[in-house]
Amino acid sequence: MRKKAIIIGSGFAGLSAACFMAKKGWHVQVLEKHSIPGGRARQLKAGGFTFDMGPSWYWMPDVFERFFNQFDKTVSNYYSLHRLDPSYRIYFKDEAIDIPANYDALKSLFEQLEPGSGKMLDTFMHEAAYKYQIGMHKLVYKPGLSVKEFWDIDLIKGVFKLDVFNSLKSHVAKHFKNSKLRELMEFPVLFLGALPQHIPALYSLMNYADIKGGTWYPQGGMYSIVEAMCSLAAELGVQVLFNENVTAINIDNGTATSVSTTGKTYEADVVISAADYHFTEMQLLPKAYRSYSEKYWSSRVMAPGSLLYYVGLNKKLQNITHHSLFFDASFEEHGKAIYKTKEWAKDPLFYVSATSVTDNAVAPAGCENLFLLIPEAAGLTGDTEELRNYYFNNILQRLEKHLQQDVRSNIIFKQSFAHSNFINDYNAFKGNAYGLANTLMQTAILKPKCKSRKVHNLFYAGQLTVPGPGVPPSIISGEIVAGVINQLF
């Protein structure tokens, strides 16, 4: 009789773990709270518009390809990819700059802003390529259960080249003097949830992912990846059960015997929680079987929360790109509000995705689909409709100013999603959007473990454990935990 694995949550980590467990012969059931899969990468359809509710950047295409290759599939078996050019646009106070996909064109742009910086970009990218090779092909696949995992000759020989003990901010400053170039090179770590001065320079590997790997768009949106992984899971015999809100993990003498939902109980030989780690420990487990205390969790540095707006327009906008970053306010002040004073930012930076620029299927003919995001500190109170409207008016006014065209009067659909929604829909600790910040003291073996310390057959996947926040790391997280389980059982 096949051993049975119950997986809580059908986000990227949960679906990845399900596929790898099924490949090894396990009978796998995924319990999903919502009526559709995807977790934070769910899809919203309304008024003829289709929105990705969460992740919107497709970086590190090699990670996605590697995932499907392990099941003798390719990405192209499930969805088509389009490389964006420009990769994105950055709006500064005085000008807008398009970031070209072509590397030589990017070097020319750097030279225009700072003579000699093109050559420095070559140097920077050479170092970043090494970090990407080691970081994404070795480090991220370590389960983080023991320091012995890092007794690797390549890691030991290259420890200083990996720049683990320097900050990204100082690393960037060593190469570039122009303030706009610095902000451009520091931008990718915003996905990692900390200020550049608190992120190890190792993460310049994100610049390599951005500049060399490219920014892509899966036709149909990021939800196409969810659908692809669900299709693969089904091919492997995985059952994904919807509207199953997990209420308890049942423990008998240090062993998880079953998982309870509202009205049902599912027996298991192994349980993987790809739900919020903190919620799993504090709400689903008896106190005696929790690996971490509330004090531990309160001391964690969290990545930001997000104010999100899904907006449909009854017209097409002129001169707008698929991805736009608005750096027309103080990066320093916004960062201070998120990580130091932990208050609502007065004049925040923000981001806009207009998938309808690339994909005609996501909006009615002649209409535009906008996804707007403001990073804010996790754990804030006061998430009211009034506050959401205040911020929406703030960024919409700036959007109209930069685009030099009316947007407000053409809105025919609008929905917001913020801290309270993250808590209600995803049980997100402190309403976070991205998980734990990837600071040095929250990296690898210093993250919450993917294996429970007190329940021998309980495991974790997702952005609060190894390797960290983001779509590619979440997919890798599922592979890691499945590997650990299959070594032990």
C-alpha positions in Angstrom: 0.0 0.0 0.0 1.3 3.4 -1.0 2.4 5.9 1.7 0.1 8.9 1.9 1.2 12.6 2.0 -1.1 15.4 2.9 0.0 18.9 1.7 -1.6 22.0 3.1 -1.9 24.7 0.5 -1.8 24.8 -3.3 0.6 27.7 -3.8 3.8 27.2 -5.8 5.6 25.5 -2.9 2.7 23.1 -2.2 2.2 22.2 -5.9 5.9 21.7 -6.3 6.1 19.4 -3.3 3.1 17.5 -4.5 4.7 16.8 -7.8 8.0 15.6 -6.4 6.3 13.4 -3.8 4.0 11.8 -6.4 7.0 11.2 -8.6 8.5 9.1 -5.8 5.3 7.0 -5.6 3.4 8.7 -2.7 -0.3 9.0 -2.7 -0.7 12.8 -2.5 -3.6 14.9 -1.5 -3.4 18.7 -1.5 -5.9 20.6 0.8 -6.7 24.1 -0.5 -8.7 26.6 1.5 -10.0 28.4 -1.6 -12.1 27.4 -4.6 -9.1 27.7 -7.0 -5.4 26.8 -6.7 -2.5 29.2 -6.5 -2.5 30.6 -3.0 -1.1 34.1 -3.3 -0.8 33.6 -7.0 -4.5 33.2 -7.4 -6.4 34.8 -10.3 -9.2 37.4 -10.2 -11.7 37.6 -13.0 -14.2 40.4 -13.0 -15.9 42.7 -15.6 -14.1 41.0 -18.5 -10.7 41.7 -16.9 -8.3 39.0 -15.7 -5.8 39.9 -13.0 -2.9 38.0 -11.4 -3.6 38.7 -7.7 0.0 38.3 -6.5 3.3 37.7 -8.2 3.7 39.5 -11.5 7.4 39.2 -12.4 8.8 36.2 -14.2 12.5 36.0 -13.6 14.9 33.1 -13.5 13.3 31.1 -16.4 16.0 28.4 -15.9 14.4 27.5 -12.5 11.0 27.0 -14.1 12.5 25.0 -17.0 14.5 22.9 -14.5 11.3 22.1 -12.6 9.4 20.8 -15.6 12.5 19.0 -17.0 12.6 16.8 -13.9 9.3 15.3 -15.0 10.4 14.9 -18.6 8.4 18.0 -19.6 9.3 21.5 -20.7 7.8 24.9 -20.0 6.6 25.0 -23.6 4.4 21.9 -23.0 2.2 24.1 -20.8 2.6 27.8 -21.6 4.4 30.2 -24.0 6.9 32.8 -22.8 7.6 36.3 -24.2 10.7 38.2 -23.3 9.8 41.8 -22.5 11.7 44.6 -24.1 12.1 47.0 -22.5 12.3 44.8 -19.4 10.7 47.6 -17.4 10.6 51.4 -17.1 11.7 53.5 -14.1 10.1 56.9 -13.5 12.4 59.2 -11.6 11.4 62.7 -10.6 12.8 64.3 -13.7 12.7 61.6 -16.3 11.7 58.1 -17.3 14.2 55.5 -18.3 13.5 52.3 -20.2 15.7 49.3 -19.3 16.5 47.5 -22.5 16.6 43.7 -22.7 19.7 43.9 -24.9 22.9 43.9 -22.8 24.9 46.2 -25.2 22.0 48.7 -25.3 22.0 48.6 -21.5 25.7 49.3 -21.3 25.2 52.3 -23.6 22.5 53.6 -21.3 24.8 53.3 -18.3 27.5 55.2 -20.2 25.1 58.0 -20.9 24.3 58.4 -17.2 27.9 57.9 -16.0 30.9 57.7 -18.3 32.9 54.5 -17.6 30.0 52.7 -16.0 29.6 50.4 -18.9 32.9 48.8 -18.2 32.0 48.7 -14.5 28.8 46.9 -15.4 30.8 44.2 -17.1 32.9 43.7 -13.9 29.8 43.8 -11.7 28.0 41.2 -13.9 31.0 38.9 -14.1 30.9 38.7 -10.3 27.1 38.4 -10.3 27.3 35.5 -12.7 29.5 33.5 -10.3 27.1 34.2 -7.4 24.2 33.2 -9.5 25.9 29.9 -10.5 26.8 29.0 -6.9 23.7 30.6 -5.3 21.0 29.2 -7.6 22.6 25.9 -8.4 24.0 25.0 -5.0 23.0 27.2 -2.0 19.3 27.4 -2.7 18.9 23.6 -2.8 20.4 23.1 0.7 17.6 22.1 3.2 19.3 24.2 5.9 19.0 21.5 8.6 22.8 21.4 9.4 25.9 23.5 8.9 27.5 20.3 7.5 25.5 20.9 4.3 27.8 23.8 3.6 31.1 21.8 3.9 31.3 22.0 0.1 34.7 22.6 -1.6 33.2 25.1 -4.1 31.5 27.0 -1.3 34.5 27.1 0.9 36.9 28.1 -1.9 34.5 30.8 -3.1 33.2 32.1 0.2 34.8 35.6 -0.2 33.8 35.8 -3.8 30.2 35.2 -2.7 30.3 38.5 -0.7 28.2 37.1 2.1 29.5 39.6 4.7 29.3 42.8 2.6 26.1 44.6 1.9 24.6 45.0 -1.5 24.5 48.7 -1.0 28.2 49.0 -0.5 28.8 46.6 -3.3 26.8 48.7 -5.7 28.4 51.9 -4.5 31.8 50.5 -5.2 30.9 50.2 -8.9 28.6 53.1 -9.6 28.4 56.7 -8.5 25.3 57.9 -10.3 22.3 57.9 -8.0 19.9 56.6 -10.7 22.2 53.7 -11.6 22.5 52.8 -7.9 18.8 52.7 -7.4 18.5 50.6 -10.6 21.0 48.1 -9.3 19.5 48.1 -5.8 15.9 47.6 -7.0 15.9 43.8 -7.5 16.5 43.1 -3.7 13.2 44.8 -2.9 11.8 41.4 -3.6 13.9 40.0 -0.8 12.3 42.2 1.8 15.1 44.4 3.3 17.0 47.5 2.6 20.1 47.1 0.4 22.4 48.0 3.3 21.0 44.9 5.2 21.0 42.5 2.3 24.2 40.5 1.7 26.0 41.4 -1.5 25.6 37.7 -2.5 22.2 38.8 -3.8 23.7 40.8 -6.7 22.8 37.4 -8.2 19.4 39.1 -8.6 21.0 41.6 -10.9 22.2 38.7 -13.0 18.7 37.3 -13.0 17.3 40.7 -14.1 19.9 41.7 -16.7 21.1 38.5 -18.1 18.2 36.1 -17.4 15.7 38.7 -18.6 12.1 39.7 -17.7 9.5 37.4 -19.2 5.8 37.1 -19.5 3.9 33.8 -19.6 1.0 34.2 -22.0 -2.2 34.3 -19.9 -0.4 35.7 -16.9 1.4 34.2 -14.0 -1.6 32.1 -13.3 -0.5 30.1 -16.4 2.3 28.6 -14.2 -0.2 27.6 -11.5 -2.4 25.9 -14.2 0.7 24.2 -15.6 1.8 22.8 -12.2 -1.8 21.7 -11.5 -1.9 19.9 -14.9 1.4 18.2 -14.1 0.3 17.2 -10.7 -2.9 15.7 -12.1 -0.8 13.7 -14.6 1.2 12.3 -11.7 -2.0 11.3 -9.8 -2.1 14.1 -7.3 -5.5 15.1 -5.9 -6.1 18.8 -5.2 -9.1 19.2 -3.0 -10.7 22.7 -2.8 -12.7 24.5 -0.2 -10.9 22.5 2.5 -10.0 24.9 5.3 -7.5 23.1 7.6 -8.3 23.5 11.3 -5.9 21.1 13.0 -2.9 18.8 12.5 -3.6 15.9 14.8 -0.6 14.5 16.8 -0.2 11.2 18.6 3.0 10.7 20.6 5.1 13.0 18.4 3.6 11.8 15.1 1.2 13.6 12.8 -1.6 11.1 12.2 -4.1 13.2 10.3 -5.2 16.6 9.2 -8.7 18.0 10.0 -10.6 20.4 7.9 -14.1 21.7 8.6 -16.1 18.4 8.8 -13.4 16.0 7.5 -10.3 14.2 8.6 -7.5 13.1 6.2 -5.1 10.4 7.5 -1.4 10.8 6.6 2.0 9.2 6.9 3.6 12.6 6.3 2.2 16.1 6.5 3.7 19.1 4.6 2.5 22.5 5.4 2.9 24.9 2.5 0.6 27.3 4.4 1.9 30.1 6.5 4.5 28.6 8.9 3.5 30.8 11.9 -0.2 30.0 11.4 0.6 26.3 11.2 2.5 26.3 14.4 0.3 28.6 16.4 -3.1 27.6 15.2 -2.9 24.1 13.8 -0.5 22.4 16.3 -1.0 21.7 20.1 1.4 24.0 22.0 3.6 21.1 23.1 4.5 20.4 19.5 5.5 23.9 18.3 9.1 24.3 17.3 9.1 28.1 17.8 7.7 30.4 20.4 5.6 33.5 19.8 8.7 35.4 21.1 10.8 33.9 18.4 8.3 34.9 15.7 8.0 38.4 17.0 11.7 38.9 16.7 11.8 37.9 13.0 12.4 40.6 10.4 9.6 40.4 8.0 9.5 41.4 4.3 7.0 44.1 3.5 3.3 43.8 3.2 1.6 45.3 0.2 -1.3 47.5 -0.8 -2.6 46.1 -4.1 -5.1 47.6 -6.5 -6.7 45.8 -9.4 -7.9 48.4 -11.9 -9.7 48.1 -15.2 -9.9 51.0 -17.7 -12.3 51.5 -20.6 -9.5 52.8 -22.8 -5.9 52.1 -23.8 -3.2 54.2 -22.3 -0.6 55.8 -24.4 3.1 55.2 -23.9 2.9 52.7 -21.0 5.1 49.6 -20.6 4.3 46.2 -19.1 6.2 46.9 -15.9 6.7 50.4 -14.5 8.6 51.4 -11.3 7.9 54.8 -9.8 11.0 56.0 -8.0 9.8 59.6 -8.0 9.8 59.8 -4.2 12.5 59.2 -1.7 13.7 55.6 -1.6 15.4 56.3 1.7 12.3 57.7 3.4 10.1 54.9 2.2 12.6 52.3 3.3 12.8 54.0 6.7 9.0 53.8 7.1 9.0 50.1 6.2 12.0 48.8 8.2 12.8 51.4 11.0 9.8 53.4 12.1 7.3 50.8 10.8 4.6 53.2 9.9 2.5 53.9 6.8 4.8 55.7 4.3 3.9 59.3 3.6 5.0 59.4 0.0 5.6 55.8 -1.1 7.4 54.3 -4.2 5.0 52.1 -6.2 4.9 49.7 -9.1 2.4 49.3 -12.0 1.9 46.2 -14.1 -0.1 46.6 -17.3 -0.4 43.0 -18.6 -2.8 44.1 -21.3 0.1 45.9 -23.1 1.4 42.4 -23.9 -1.6 40.2 -23.7 -4.9 41.0 -25.4 -6.8 38.3 -23.6 -6.6 39.9 -20.1 -8.9 42.8 -20.8 -11.9 43.6 -23.1 -11.0 45.1 -26.5 -9.9 48.7 -26.2 -9.4 48.4 -22.4 -6.4 48.3 -20.1 -5.7 46.1 -17.1 -3.6 47.7 -14.3 -2.1 46.1 -11.2 -0.7 48.6 -8.7 1.4 47.8 -5.7 2.7 49.8 -2.8 5.2 48.1 -0.4 4.4 48.9 3.2 5.7 47.6 6.6 4.3 44.3 7.8 2.2 44.3 10.9 0.7 47.7 10.5 -2.8 48.5 11.9 -5.3 50.8 10.4 -5.9 49.0 7.1 -9.2 50.9 6.4 -11.0 51.6 3.2 -10.3 55.3 3.9 -6.6 54.6 4.1 -6.7 52.5 0.9 -8.4 55.3 -1.0 -5.9 57.8 0.3 -3.0 55.9 -1.1 -4.8 55.1 -4.3 -5.5 58.8 -4.9 -1.8 59.5 -4.1 -0.3 57.2 -6.6 -3.0 57.7 -9.3 -2.2 61.4 -9.3 1.4 60.7 -9.8 0.7 58.1 -12.5 -1.4 60.6 -14.4 1.3 63.2 -14.0 4.0 61.0 -15.5 1.8 59.6 -18.3 0.4 63.0 -19.0 -3.1 61.6 -19.5 -6.3 61.1 -17.6 -6.8 57.7 -15.9 -9.2 58.3 -13.1 -12.3 59.1 -15.2 -11.8 55.9 -17.2 -11.9 53.4 -14.3 -14.7 50.9 -14.8 -13.4 48.3 -12.3 -11.4 48.6 -9.1 -10.7 46.3 -6.2 -8.1 46.6 -3.4 -6.3 44.0 -1.4 -4.1 44.7 1.6 -3.0 43.6 5.1 -6.3 42.4 6.4 -6.9 40.4 3.2 -3.5 38.8 3.4 -4.4 37.7 7.0 -7.9 36.6 6.2 -7.2 34.8 2.9 -3.7 33.4 3.5 -3.3 33.5 7.3 -0.2 35.6 6.6 1.9 36.4 9.7 1.6 40.2 10.3 -0.1 40.5 7.0 3.2 40.0 5.1 3.2 39.6 1.4 6.7 38.2 0.8 7.6 36.2 3.9 10.9 36.6 5.9 13.4 39.2 4.9 16.6 37.7 3.5 18.9 39.3 5.9 22.2 37.6 6.8 20.8 36.4 10.2 17.8 34.9 8.4 19.6 33.0 5.7 20.0 29.2 5.2 20.4 27.4 8.5 19.1 30.5 10.3 15.7 30.3 8.8 12.8 28.3 10.4 13.5 24.7 9.6 11.7 22.8 6.8 11.5 19.8 9.3 9.6 20.1 12.5 11.7 19.7 15.6 9.0 18.0 17.6 6.8 16.1 15.1 8.9 13.6 13.3 6.7 13.5 10.1 5.8 17.1 9.8 7.5 19.3 7.3 7.3 22.8 5.9 7.6 24.5 2.5 7.1 28.1 1.3 8.5 31.5 1.8 8.9 31.4 5.6 11.5 28.6 5.3 14.3 27.7 2.9 15.3 29.1 0.5 13.1 32.2 0.9 10.7 34.6 -0.7 9.8 34.7 -4.4 8.2 32.4 -7.0 11.4 30.5 -8.0 12.5 30.0 -4.4 9.0 28.7 -3.5 9.1 26.2 -6.3 12.6 25.1 -5.1 11.2 24.9 -1.6 8.8 22.2 -2.6 11.6 20.2 -4.2 13.8 20.6 -1.1 11.2 19.3 1.4 10.2 16.4 -0.9 13.9 15.4 -1.1 14.3 15.5 2.7 11.2 13.4 3.2 12.3 10.8 0.7 15.7 10.4 2.4 14.0 9.8 5.7 11.0 7.6 4.8 
